[in-house]
Amino acid sequence: MSVLLILGTLVRADVFLSTDNMVGIVRNTAVTAIIGYGMTLLMVSGEFDLSVGSLMAVCGALVATMYGTGYPILFVVLLVLLFAALYGLFQGLMITKLGLPSLIVTIGTLTLLRGANLVILQGQTATISSDNYPDLLFYIGGVAELASGPALIQQFPIQIVWTILFLVLGYYVLNRTAFGYRSMFTGGSQESASRTGIKTDHIKIINFMLVALLAAFAGIGQLAFTQAVSPSTGQGTELIVIASVVIGGTNLFGGEGSMPGTFLGALVFALTQNILVLAGLGVRLFQVFTGIFIISAVLIEVLSRDVRAEHLTNGYIEPLTDLVSDAESFFEYVRSDVQGIDEPLMFATVGTIILTLVTLVVMTVVDVMVGWGFSFAIVSPGVAALGTLPLVMFMMMAGLILLSTVFLHAGVKTIGTRRDFDTTLQGVIYSFSPAVLLFIPVLLSGWDFIAPLVIGVAALVFLPTLYLLYRSTQVLHEFSGRNAALSVAMMVILWALVVAFTLTQISTIN
């Protein structure tokens, strides 16, 4: 939240910090947050629902079409809420009593409801005209006219009131009631909860009903705000909701959750979308940021629970120091003491994060101070870099390490080795430790420096990598110096063929 607020201020402070924009950002959290409160309770109890976006759309479509054909609005809203409750009951019974996994059931109902939405709307957008706008819809999701002229706030969306109200109620239910404690106990250990007399199936069924009711209410509120519902309404909402809940601190596997965290998670996505629009990027990168936020949230949760400062020291700094001081002794240690690839993968991950952060910082600082044009692959300076640069760096490093491992292992297999693929992967990961310096050729390339200079700098980075690959192959595969050199040479030849083929294809396009 702090980073996004600073970023929004840097992008367009005059618009971003305006009262109307801030009110709009909070309003944009309404659907995600309201459904998210129910999803928090459901995920706390150990389940989740992927159909909430489709259910929200169907409920909005039912209200729009039924009210449009003359049914009283109160009757329509109550009927739709009853339908949502029964729908949640149906899902809960299938999952708890029949033992079906919630992933499969809710994917099925998601698809079913999308089809139902098309049938209800007959492929057309349903609208409610301003002349026929009912008071009940106004109180659910309308916009109140507060003032005119230079007043601080001219319009106030009613959805904000419901968002805050449901936040307070959700917090009370989760943290101050027996039902909330039982939901957490059920998600934390269903078997233990059952043995203490808690009816865990009932807890889950009620939570499925609650999330369905809140999805229906959010759908009606969105209809009231936009006065329209289309066949595409709600698509992707379920992922944003789950992402907001996870970012807010709810454990993916149950037993732990936070209602204020869910609201802040929804606010993160609303802020991100707003900043992308202000930066002139529209919503093109919004899904990229959504994926990054989900992965980051889970990663932060895991790291904060299992990783300490000494793990970073032991997992990256100490191996790097040992590798630099005496490569042969280090690989002797790897051969005798390192089991599996967990430690090497942690080493590679930290190195990639450092590479990304250094590239991002240097690129941004130079762009702000000097204004050099930067363009590397799909990366450009500004807000877009936050979403695209981690993706590019991860793909680049993963591709380098994986292909190098495949090529090198083909070489050692040809010569004859008793060690497996994991052994080769260990050696390649540690040998690529100098790749953290790749930010130099990447930046030079992005600033359009002459190709020979970029290639020369990249070569300086990869030369020590080749030496380490030679040492790791010699030690880990117990090869003679000649066989180790032949294996690395075969890898280089295969890489040369890949590069030559790629350049040929690029030149054909150009």
N, C-alpha and C positions, 0 to 999 in steps of 0.2 A: 504494500500500500504506500509506504513512504517513497520507495523508488518511483512508482508510477506517478505520484503527486508531483515529485520533483521533475520527472520527465515531461509531464503535461505542462508544467509551468515553463519549462525551457522551450517547448515546441510552440505554444501560442498562449502566453500568459494572459493577454487581454481577453481572449475568448474563454479559455479553460477555467479561469478563476471567477468568471462572471456568475452571478447568482442563478440566472436562468439555466446555465450549463450545468451547474452543480445539482440543481433540482432535477434536471433531465437525467443526469447520471444515476441519481438515486432511484428515479422512476424506472429506469431501464433495468434495475435489479429486481423489480417486483415479481415478474413471472418466475425467474430463476430462484429467488430467495423463498417465495411462498411455497413452491413445490419442494425446494431444498429442505425446508423445515421438516416436512413429512418424510423426505428421503433420508434425512439424518436419523430420525427415529427408526426407520426401517433398516438402515445399514448398521446402526448400533445393535439391532437385534439379530444381525447376521445375514440379512437378505438385501436385495436391491431390485429395482423395477426399471427396465429399459423402455417401457411403453408409455411413460408419463407424457412425453411430447405429443404422441398420437392421441392419447386420451384427452389432453387439453384441447387439441384441435377438434375432435369429435364433439366435445361438450359445447364449444363455441359454435360449431356448425349447427348443432341441434337447437340451441337457443335462437340463433339468427333465423333459421328456416321455420321453426314452429311459431315464433313471434311474428314473423313475416306473413304467415298464413292465418293469423287472427287469434291465436291462443293468448290468454292473459299472461303477462310477463311473470307474475309471482308463481303461477302454476307451472310455467315452463322451467323456471329456475329450480324450483323444488323437485320437479320431476327429473331434471338433469342431475342434480345432486344425489337423488335416490339411485339413479342409474349408476353413478360413479361409485357409490358405496357398495352396491351389489356387485359391480365389476371387481372392486377390490376384494370383496368377500370370495368371489369365484376364484380369483388368482390365488388368494391365500389358502383356500381349501385344496386346490390342485397341488400346491407346493408342499404344504404341511401334511395333508392326509394321504396323498398319493405318492409322496416322496419324489416329485419331479424337481429337477434343478431350476432355480429361479431364472438363470441365464436363458435356458431353452424356452421356458414358458413365456417369459416376457418378450423375447425376440419374436415368438409366434404371435402374441397378442399385439405387439407393435405393428407387425405386418398386417394383421387382421384389421386393426383400427384405421390404418392408413387407407386400406381398401374401403372400409365403411365410410370414411370421410369423403372419399371420391363419390361414393354412391349418394350420400346425403346431399352433397353440393352439386351433384351431376356435372362435375368437372368445371364448375363456374364459381366465381367469388360471390359470396352472399354479403349483403350490406344492410345496415340500418340507417335510414335517412335521419337527418337532424330534425326534420319536422315530425317524425314519429319516434323520437328518442324517449324511452320510458324513464321515470324517476328512479326506479329500482336499479337499473343499469348505471345511472349516474352515481349512485351511492356505492356501487361496487367498483367502478373503474373510470368514472368521468373526470372532467377537469373543471375545478371551481375557478370562476373569475373573481379574483380578489380586488383588483384595482386597475386603473388605467393611467396612462401618462408615465411619469418618471418614478413610479413606485418601485420598491426593491424587488417585489415579486408580483407579477401580474396574474399568473395562472398557477394553480396548485393541483397536481394530479392526486386524486383520492386514493390511488393504488399505494401511495407512500404510507398513508395511514394504516392500511391493511398490512403492509409489509412490516411495519413496526409493531403493530398489535399482535400479529402472529409470531413475531420474534419473542415478545414478552411471554406469550402463552406457551410457546414451544420451550423456552428456557425453563419456565416453571414446571411444565410436565416432565421434562427430562431430568431436571436437577432437584426437584422438590416433591415429587410424588412417588408412591410405591410403583406405579406403572413404569415410570422412567427408570427406576433402579432395576426393576425386573427385566426391562428391555436390555439394559447394559449387561446384566447377569446372563441373560439368554445368549447374547452375542459373544460374551466372553467365554462361556463354557456351558453349552446347552445341556450336556449330560449332567453336570453338577447342579444346574438350575432345576432340572427335572427331578433330581433326587431330593431336593429340598422342598418339593411340592409346588413349584411354579409351573403353571400350565403354559409351557413355552409355545405350543401351537397356537393357543389363544392370543398370546402376545404378538406373534408374527401376523396372524390374520388381522388383528385390530390395526396394526401398523400398515398393512397393505391397504386397508380401508381408509385410513387417515391420509396416506399419500395420494390415493385416488381422489378423495374429496378435495384436497388442496389443489390437485392438478385441475380438477373441474372448476374450482373457484378461480384459479389463475386464468384458465381459458375464458371464462365469462368476463373477468376483469379486462383481459386483453381485447376481447370483442367490444366491451364498453369504451375502451380508450381509442381503438382504431376505427370502430364502427364497421369493421369488415372482417371476414374470415375466408381464407382461400384453401385450395387443396394442398398447398405447400406449408401452411401454418403449422408450427410446432416441430418441423423436421430439424433434427439435430439438437433440440432442446434438452433431451434426456442426457446427452453427453455433457452439455454445459452444466446441467444441474449436478450430475455426479462429480464432475470436476470441481465445482464450487464446494461441494460437501467435503471432498477429499482435501482440497486446499485448506479448508477451514479446520482441519484437524481430526476429522472422523476417520477411524480406523477402517480400512477396506474389509477387514475380516471380522468386524464387530467388536462390541464391548466398550467402545470409547467414542465420544462425539461432543460437538460443541455447536449450539445454536448461534451464538454471536459469531463464531468462526465461519459458519455457513453464510451468514449475511455478508461478512467481509470477503469471503470467497466470491460471492456473486458480485460484490462491488469491484473486485479485481478485474473481472471480465467486462463489466460495464465501463470501467476506466480505460481498459485496454482498447476497447472498441472506439471509445470517444477520442482517445489520443491518435489512433490510426486514422480516423477521419480528419482530425485537425492537421495531421501531418501530410494530408493529401494522398493517403494510401487506401482510402475507402475501407473495405473489410476484406481485402484480398488476402491479407496475412492473418486474419483472425483465427482461422482453423489451425494454422501453424503454431500460433501462440497458445491456443487451447491445448494442443498436444504437448507442447513444451511445459506448460503449467502443470498438467496432470503428472507427467513423468517427474518433474522437479519436486512436486508435492510429495509423491511417494518416496523419492530418493531422499529428500530432507527428513522425512519421517523415519526412514530406515537408518540414515546416518546419525540422526540425533539420538536414536535409541541405542544403536550398537557401536558407533564409532566415536572415539575420543581423540584428543589432540595427539596423544602418544601413538595412536594407530596411524595417523598421518605421518608422523615421524618414522615409525617402524616400517610403514608400507611404501613410502616414497623416498624420503630424504636419506635414510640410512642405506637402502639398496643403491641409490644413485651415487652416494659417496663411496661405497665399497666398489661399485662398478668403475668409477673414475680412477680410484687409487690402484686397483689391481683386478683387471677384468678376469684373468684366468682363475684366481682364487675365488672370485665371486661366483663364477659358473660352476666351480667345484662344489661350492656351498649349495647352489641351486640343484645340482645333480643328486646330492646326498640328503638334503633337508627339506626342499620345497616339494610338497605333494599337491598334485592337481594344478589348476590354473587360477584359483581364486586370488592368490597374492599377486601374480602377474597382471591379472585383469584390473585389480585395484591400482596397481602401478600405472598401467596404461590410461586408466580413467582420469587419474589425477593429472598426468602429463597433458592429456587432451584439454582438460579444464583450464590449466595454466596457459596453454597455447591459445585457447579461445579468448581468455580474459585479456592477455597481453595484446593480442591482435586488436580486440575491440577497443581497448583503452587508447592505444597509440593511434589507431585509425580515427577515432572520435576527436582526440585532442588536436591532431594535425588538421583535420577537417575544419574544426572550429577556429583554430588560430591562423592557419595559412590558407585554407580553402581549396586545397588540391582536390581535383576530381578523383574519386575512388570508385572502382568497379571490378569486383573479383567474382567470377561465376555469377551467382544470383545475389551477391552481397553488394549493398550500397550503404553509404553513411546514414546515420539518423536512426529513427525508430525501427526501420526495417532490419537493420543489422542485428538488433536484439533477438529477432526471430530467426533470421536466415543464417547468421554466422555460426551459431552453435551447430546447426544442422549440417552446414558445409564442412566444418572442421571434424565433426564426428564421422561423417561419411568418408572424408579424405583419409583420416587416420585408420578407420576400420578397414577401408579398402587396401591401404598400403600394407597393413599388418596381415590381413587375411590372405591376400594374393601372394605376398612374400612368403608366408608360411606354406601355402600350397606349392609354390614353385620350389622352395628349398626342400620341402619334404619329398617332392618328386625326385630331386637330385640325390638325397641321402638314401632313398629307397633303391634308386638305380645302382648306387655304389654298394649298398648293403648295410643296413643298420638293424640293430635289435630293439631300438627304442621306438615309441609310438608317436602319433601326431601331436599329442599334448606336449611331449618333450620338445619338439621343434617349435611349437607355439610359445612355450616358455622362453626359449632362446631368442626368438624373433621379437617378442614384446620387450624384453630387457635390452636387446640390441638397438631397438628404435628409440631409446631414451634421448639421443641427440635431436630427434624430430621435434622436440619442444621449441627448437630454434627456427622451425619452418615459418614462424611469423615474419621473419625478415624477407625471404623471397616472396611470400604471399603479399606483403605490403608493397614491395617493389613492383610486383606484377600488377597490383590494383592501381598503382599510380602511374602505370604505363612507362616504366623505365625500360631501357633497351633490352631486348631479349637475351643477348649474350651475358649481360650483367646478372640478370635474374637466374639464368641457367648456372652461371658460375657460382653464385651464392648458394643455390640449391645443392650443387655438387659438393661444396665445402661442408654442408650439413650431412650429406649422405656418405662421405668418405669415412668418417669415424663409425658410422653405422655398418658399413661393409666390413670394417676391421672387427667390430664386435660380433657380427654374424659369423665371421671366420672363427673367432675364438670360441663362441658358444657351440658351433657345430663340432669343433675339435674336441671340446671337453664333454658336452652332453651326449654326443653320439660315439665318443671314444674313437675318433678318427685320427689318422695321421694328418700332418700338416698338408700333405699333397691332396688327400681325399677331401679334407675340409675345404681347401681352395677350389677343387673341382666342383663341389656341391654349390658353393656360393657363385662360382662362375656360371654354372647352369642356370641358377636363379636369375642372374643378371642378363643372360641371353634371352630367357623367357620374358623378362620385363622389357627388354629392348624390342622384342617382337610385338608385345602389347602396345608399346608406345608408338612404334612405327605404323601399326595398323590404325591406331586412333588418329594419328596425324594425317594419314592417308584419307580417312573418312572426313575429317574436318576440312582438308584442302578440297575435297570433292564438293562439299557443301558451299564453301566459299567461291 
